[in-house]
Amino acid sequence: MVITPDNPMAIRGIRRAVPKIAVPLANMVEHWGARCDEYEHGCPACTAWKLFDRSWIVPSDEDVLKEQY
């Protein structure tokens, strides 16, 4: 059964407490993709995740290129 927003059974106004790390982590996955299973030297995504682990800030493309070279 699908409940549409105008249905009286629809629940409105639910707010959830989100952990502080959830937003930067979601931004990281959106920009660089999910973390690889194994670290591969020279992989831009692996380098980006390494930088993210240090600072919890999503690295820019320039930051990743500086780290690689």
C-alpha positions as a Markdown table, in Angstrom:
| # | Residue | x | y | z |
|---|---|---|---|---|
| 1 | Met | 0.0 | 0.0 | 0.0 |
| 2 | Val | 1.3 | 3.4 | -0.9 |
| 3 | Ile | 0.5 | 6.3 | 1.4 |
| 4 | Thr | 0.4 | 9.7 | -0.4 |
| 5 | Pro | 1.1 | 13.0 | 1.4 |
| 6 | Asp | -2.6 | 13.9 | 1.4 |
| 7 | Asn | -3.7 | 10.6 | 3.0 |
| 8 | Pro | -4.8 | 11.1 | 6.7 |
| 9 | Met | -2.5 | 8.1 | 7.6 |
| 10 | Ala | 0.6 | 10.0 | 6.4 |
| 11 | Ile | 2.9 | 11.0 | 9.3 |
| 12 | Arg | 4.2 | 14.6 | 9.1 |
| 13 | Gly | 6.8 | 16.4 | 11.1 |
| 14 | Ile | 9.1 | 13.6 | 12.1 |
| 15 | Arg | 12.6 | 14.8 | 13.0 |
| 16 | Arg | 15.5 | 12.6 | 13.5 |
| 17 | Ala | 18.7 | 13.3 | 15.3 |
| 18 | Val | 21.5 | 12.7 | 12.8 |
| 19 | Pro | 25.1 | 12.0 | 14.0 |
| 20 | Lys | 27.5 | 14.8 | 13.1 |
| 21 | Ile | 29.5 | 12.6 | 10.8 |
| 22 | Ala | 26.6 | 11.5 | 8.7 |
| 23 | Val | 26.5 | 14.7 | 6.6 |
| 24 | Pro | 30.2 | 14.9 | 5.6 |
| 25 | Leu | 30.2 | 11.1 | 5.1 |
| 26 | Ala | 27.2 | 11.3 | 2.8 |
| 27 | Asn | 28.9 | 14.2 | 0.9 |
| 28 | Met | 32.1 | 12.2 | 0.6 |
| 29 | Val | 30.3 | 9.2 | -0.9 |
| 30 | Glu | 28.3 | 11.4 | -3.2 |
| 31 | His | 31.5 | 13.1 | -4.5 |
| 32 | Trp | 34.1 | 10.3 | -4.5 |
| 33 | Gly | 32.0 | 7.1 | -4.3 |
| 34 | Ala | 32.1 | 4.4 | -1.7 |
| 35 | Arg | 35.4 | 3.4 | -0.1 |
| 36 | Cys | 37.3 | 0.7 | -2.0 |
| 37 | Asp | 37.8 | -2.7 | -0.3 |
| 38 | Glu | 41.6 | -2.4 | -0.7 |
| 39 | Tyr | 43.8 | 0.7 | -0.9 |
| 40 | Glu | 45.4 | 1.1 | -4.3 |
| 41 | His | 48.3 | 3.6 | -4.6 |
| 42 | Gly | 47.5 | 6.2 | -7.3 |
| 43 | Cys | 43.8 | 5.7 | -7.1 |
| 44 | Pro | 42.2 | 9.2 | -6.8 |
| 45 | Ala | 39.2 | 7.8 | -4.7 |
| 46 | Cys | 41.6 | 6.0 | -2.3 |
| 47 | Thr | 43.6 | 9.1 | -1.9 |
| 48 | Ala | 40.5 | 11.2 | -1.3 |
| 49 | Trp | 39.3 | 8.7 | 1.4 |
| 50 | Lys | 42.8 | 8.8 | 3.0 |
| 51 | Leu | 42.5 | 12.6 | 3.2 |
| 52 | Phe | 38.9 | 12.4 | 4.5 |
| 53 | Asp | 40.0 | 10.1 | 7.3 |
| 54 | Arg | 42.6 | 12.7 | 8.5 |
| 55 | Ser | 40.3 | 15.7 | 8.6 |
| 56 | Trp | 36.6 | 14.6 | 8.2 |
| 57 | Ile | 36.4 | 17.2 | 5.4 |
| 58 | Val | 35.6 | 16.2 | 1.8 |
| 59 | Pro | 38.8 | 16.9 | -0.2 |
| 60 | Ser | 38.6 | 18.8 | -3.4 |
| 61 | Asp | 40.0 | 17.5 | -6.7 |
| 62 | Glu | 43.0 | 19.9 | -6.2 |
| 63 | Asp | 43.7 | 18.5 | -2.8 |
| 64 | Val | 43.8 | 14.9 | -4.1 |
| 65 | Leu | 46.1 | 15.9 | -7.0 |
| 66 | Lys | 48.5 | 17.6 | -4.6 |
| 67 | Glu | 48.6 | 14.6 | -2.4 |
| 68 | Gln | 49.2 | 12.2 | -5.3 |
| 69 | Tyr | 52.1 | 14.1 | -6.8 |
